[in-house]
Amino acid sequence: MQIKDKTFIITGASMGLGRALAEALAVLGARLVLNARGADELEAAWQSCDMVGAQAVAVPGDVSLTATAGRLVEQALHLGDFAGFVHCAGVLRPGPLVREISEHDFQEVVSSNLKGAWQMIRHCVPALVPRGSGLAVFIGSAAASVAQPGIGSYCAAKAAEEHLCRQLAAEEPWLTTFVYRPGLVDTRMQDEARKAEGGGAESLRALFRPWKERGHLIMPEQSAMGLIRLLMQDGEGLSGKTFDVRDKF
C-alpha cells in the first residue's frame, strides 16, 4: 500500500506501539489523525510528528464514544485521501480475577479494545466505500488465545476484537483487514502487569516479570516496523489473517 500523502487514523497514538507507529508513518510522509484519551501525551505525540513535517491532527477523546469516532473521520476526510485506520487503543487493568474486577474496569477494558474497534468500523468503513479500497488494522494479542488469571477481561476483549476483524474481512472483501499481534513490547501495560494486585496477580507477575528480567521485551519502535513492513505490501493475501511481529513476512 502506498503510504506517502495518504491519511490514516491511529488510535492509542499517545504512547507505546501507537505512538511509535505514528512517528514511523510521519517519517514516510503519511497524513495522520492521532487519537488517545490523554490530551497531554497526545499533544507530545503530535509534536513529534509535526517536527518531521507531517500533516497531523490530534483529536483527544475516548474512541469508544460515537462523538469521538465521528470527529476522527471528519478530520481524516478534511486532510484528504483518507486510506484507513489502525486501532491501537487498549486498556489492560491487570490483577483481579474475573469475579473480582469492578464493573467500571471491566467496561473500560471492553470499551477501549472491542467497542473502540467497532466504532472505528462503523464510522470509517462507510467513508472508505467511495474509494473502493482501504485499510483496517486491529492490534491483537496472544492473550486472545489463552486463559490467563489476572487479565481475563482483556483476554476476552482481545479474542472478540480479533473475531470482529475476521468478520469485517468476510463482510467487506474490498478492504485490507487484518490483526497484528505486536509481541512482547516494553510498554506501560507490561509494567502494570508486573506490579499487579488482586486474585490473579501472583500468576500474572510470575509470567510478566521474567520477560523483563531476561531481556525478552522489544521496543515499541521495533514492533512498529514489523507492521510498517506489512502496510507496505500490496495488500493481497492479508485480509482476514492474524500476523505476529515474530512472523517472517
C-alpha positions as CSV (number, residue, x, y, z in Angstrom):
1,M,0.0,0.0,0.0
2,Q,1.2,3.5,-0.8
3,I,1.7,5.5,2.4
4,K,3.0,8.9,1.3
5,D,0.3,11.5,1.2
6,K,-2.4,9.1,2.4
7,T,-4.3,9.9,5.6
8,F,-4.6,7.3,8.4
9,I,-6.3,7.4,11.7
10,I,-4.2,6.0,14.6
11,T,-6.0,5.3,17.9
12,G,-3.9,4.9,21.1
13,A,-1.3,7.2,19.5
14,S,-0.1,8.8,22.7
15,M,2.4,6.1,23.8
16,G,3.7,2.6,23.1
17,L,3.1,1.0,19.8
18,G,0.6,3.6,18.7
19,R,3.0,6.5,19.1
20,A,5.9,4.5,17.5
21,L,3.7,3.7,14.5
22,A,2.5,7.3,14.2
23,E,6.1,8.6,14.2
24,A,7.2,6.0,11.6
25,L,4.3,6.8,9.3
26,A,5.0,10.5,9.7
27,V,8.6,10.0,8.5
28,L,7.2,8.1,5.5
29,G,5.1,11.1,4.5
30,A,1.6,10.0,5.7
31,R,-1.0,12.4,6.9
32,L,-2.2,11.4,10.4
33,V,-5.2,11.8,12.7
34,L,-4.0,10.9,16.1
35,N,-6.2,9.8,19.0
36,A,-5.8,8.9,22.6
37,R,-7.6,9.8,25.8
38,G,-4.7,11.6,27.4
39,A,-4.5,15.1,25.9
40,D,-1.1,16.0,27.1
41,E,0.6,12.8,26.0
42,L,-1.3,13.0,22.6
43,E,0.0,16.6,22.2
44,A,3.6,15.3,22.6
45,A,3.0,12.6,20.0
46,W,1.6,15.2,17.6
47,Q,4.6,17.5,18.1
48,S,6.9,14.6,17.3
49,C,5.1,14.0,14.0
50,D,5.0,17.7,13.3
51,M,8.7,18.0,13.8
52,V,9.4,15.8,10.7
53,G,7.0,17.9,8.6
54,A,4.0,15.5,8.7
55,Q,0.4,16.9,8.3
56,A,-1.1,15.7,11.6
57,V,-4.1,16.5,13.7
58,A,-4.6,15.5,17.4
59,V,-8.1,14.5,18.4
60,P,-8.2,13.6,22.1
61,G,-11.1,11.5,23.5
62,D,-12.5,8.1,24.1
63,V,-12.7,6.3,20.8
64,S,-15.4,4.0,22.1
65,L,-17.7,7.1,22.0
66,T,-19.7,7.9,18.9
67,A,-18.8,11.6,19.1
68,T,-15.0,10.9,19.2
69,A,-15.0,8.4,16.4
70,G,-17.1,10.7,14.3
71,R,-14.6,13.6,14.8
72,L,-11.7,11.3,13.8
73,V,-13.3,10.6,10.4
74,E,-14.2,14.2,9.9
75,Q,-10.6,15.2,10.4
76,A,-9.4,12.4,8.2
77,L,-11.7,13.5,5.3
78,H,-10.6,17.1,5.8
79,L,-6.9,16.1,5.4
80,G,-7.8,14.3,2.2
81,D,-7.1,10.9,0.7
82,F,-8.4,9.0,3.7
83,A,-7.0,5.5,3.4
84,G,-7.8,3.7,6.6
85,F,-7.1,3.2,10.3
86,V,-5.0,1.3,12.8
87,H,-6.8,0.6,16.2
88,C,-4.0,0.6,18.8
89,A,-6.1,1.8,21.8
90,G,-6.5,-0.6,24.6
91,V,-6.7,-0.9,28.4
92,L,-5.4,-3.9,30.4
93,R,-6.5,-3.4,34.1
94,P,-4.5,-6.4,35.3
95,G,-4.7,-8.3,38.6
96,P,-8.2,-9.2,39.6
97,L,-9.8,-12.4,38.8
98,V,-12.9,-12.2,36.5
99,R,-15.2,-12.4,39.6
100,E,-13.3,-9.6,41.3
101,I,-12.9,-7.0,38.6
102,S,-15.1,-3.9,39.1
103,E,-17.8,-3.1,36.7
104,H,-16.0,0.2,35.8
105,D,-12.7,-1.6,35.0
106,F,-14.4,-4.4,33.1
107,Q,-16.3,-1.8,31.0
108,E,-13.2,0.2,30.4
109,V,-11.3,-2.9,29.1
110,V,-14.1,-4.0,26.8
111,S,-14.8,-0.4,25.6
112,S,-11.3,0.5,24.7
113,N,-10.4,-2.7,22.9
114,L,-13.7,-4.0,21.5
115,K,-16.2,-1.2,21.3
116,G,-13.5,1.2,20.1
117,A,-12.8,-1.3,17.3
118,W,-16.5,-1.4,16.4
119,Q,-16.8,2.4,16.4
120,M,-13.9,2.6,14.0
121,I,-15.6,0.1,11.7
122,R,-19.0,1.8,11.7
123,H,-17.5,5.3,11.1
124,C,-14.5,4.6,8.9
125,V,-15.8,1.9,6.5
126,P,-18.7,4.0,5.0
127,A,-16.2,6.8,4.4
128,L,-13.9,4.4,2.6
129,V,-16.6,2.9,0.4
130,P,-16.4,5.6,-2.4
131,R,-12.7,4.8,-3.0
132,G,-13.3,1.1,-3.2
133,S,-10.3,0.2,-1.0
134,G,-8.9,0.9,2.4
135,L,-7.0,-0.4,5.4
136,A,-8.5,-1.7,8.7
137,V,-5.9,-2.9,11.1
138,F,-6.6,-4.1,14.7
139,I,-3.8,-4.6,17.2
140,G,-4.4,-8.0,18.6
141,S,-2.6,-10.0,21.3
142,A,-1.5,-13.6,22.1
143,A,-3.8,-13.1,25.1
144,A,-6.7,-13.7,22.7
145,S,-5.7,-17.3,22.6
146,V,-5.1,-18.1,26.2
147,A,-6.8,-18.1,29.6
148,Q,-4.6,-16.2,32.0
149,P,-5.6,-15.4,35.6
150,G,-5.4,-11.6,36.2
151,I,-6.2,-10.4,32.7
152,G,-9.4,-12.4,32.0
153,S,-11.4,-9.5,30.8
154,Y,-8.5,-8.4,28.5
155,C,-8.2,-11.9,27.1
156,A,-11.9,-12.0,26.3
157,A,-12.0,-8.5,24.8
158,K,-9.0,-9.2,22.5
159,A,-10.5,-12.5,21.4
160,A,-13.7,-10.7,20.5
161,E,-11.8,-7.9,18.8
162,E,-9.8,-10.3,16.7
163,H,-13.0,-12.1,15.7
164,L,-14.6,-8.7,14.8
165,C,-11.7,-8.2,12.4
166,R,-12.3,-11.5,10.7
167,Q,-16.0,-10.7,10.5
168,L,-15.2,-7.4,8.8
169,A,-12.9,-9.1,6.3
170,A,-15.7,-11.5,5.4
171,E,-18.3,-8.7,5.0
172,E,-16.1,-6.2,3.2
173,P,-13.7,-8.1,1.0
174,W,-12.6,-4.9,-0.8
175,L,-10.9,-3.8,2.4
176,T,-7.4,-4.9,3.5
177,T,-8.3,-6.0,7.0
178,F,-6.1,-7.9,9.4
179,V,-4.9,-8.4,13.0
180,Y,-1.3,-7.5,14.0
181,R,0.0,-9.0,17.2
182,P,2.9,-6.8,18.4
183,G,4.7,-9.3,20.5
184,L,6.3,-8.7,23.9
185,V,6.7,-4.9,23.8
186,D,8.1,-2.9,26.6
187,T,5.1,-0.7,27.3
188,R,3.0,0.7,30.3
189,M,0.8,-2.4,30.1
190,Q,3.8,-4.7,30.8
191,D,4.7,-2.5,33.8
192,E,1.2,-2.6,35.1
193,A,1.1,-6.4,34.8
194,R,4.4,-6.7,36.7
195,K,3.0,-4.6,39.5
196,A,-0.5,-6.2,39.5
197,E,-2.6,-6.7,42.6
198,G,-5.6,-9.0,43.1
199,G,-6.6,-12.6,43.0
200,G,-4.8,-13.3,39.7
201,A,-1.7,-11.1,40.4
202,E,0.7,-13.8,41.6
203,S,0.2,-15.9,38.4
204,L,0.4,-12.7,36.3
205,R,3.6,-11.4,37.9
206,A,5.2,-14.8,37.6
207,L,4.6,-14.6,33.8
208,F,5.4,-11.0,33.1
209,R,8.4,-10.3,35.4
210,P,10.8,-12.8,33.8
211,W,10.2,-11.3,30.4
212,K,11.7,-8.1,31.6
213,E,14.4,-9.6,33.7
214,R,15.6,-11.9,30.9
215,G,15.5,-9.2,28.2
216,H,12.7,-10.7,26.2
217,L,10.9,-7.4,25.6
218,I,11.3,-5.4,22.4
219,M,10.9,-1.7,22.0
220,P,7.7,-0.2,20.5
221,E,9.7,1.1,17.5
222,Q,10.8,-2.5,16.7
223,S,7.2,-3.8,16.7
224,A,6.0,-0.8,14.7
225,M,8.5,-1.5,11.9
226,G,7.1,-5.0,11.6
227,L,3.6,-3.5,11.0
228,I,5.1,-1.0,8.6
229,R,6.5,-3.8,6.5
230,L,3.0,-5.3,6.2
231,L,1.5,-2.0,5.3
232,M,4.0,-1.5,2.5
233,Q,2.9,-4.7,0.8
234,D,0.2,-4.5,-1.9
235,G,-2.4,-5.9,0.5
236,E,-3.2,-9.0,-1.5
237,G,-3.5,-12.1,0.8
238,L,-3.5,-10.1,4.0
239,S,-7.2,-9.8,4.8
240,G,-8.8,-12.0,7.4
241,K,-5.4,-13.1,8.8
242,T,-3.6,-12.6,12.0
243,F,0.1,-11.6,11.9
244,D,2.7,-11.7,14.6
245,V,5.8,-9.5,14.8
246,R,7.8,-12.7,15.1
247,D,6.5,-13.9,11.7
248,K,8.6,-13.6,8.6
249,F,6.6,-11.6,6.1
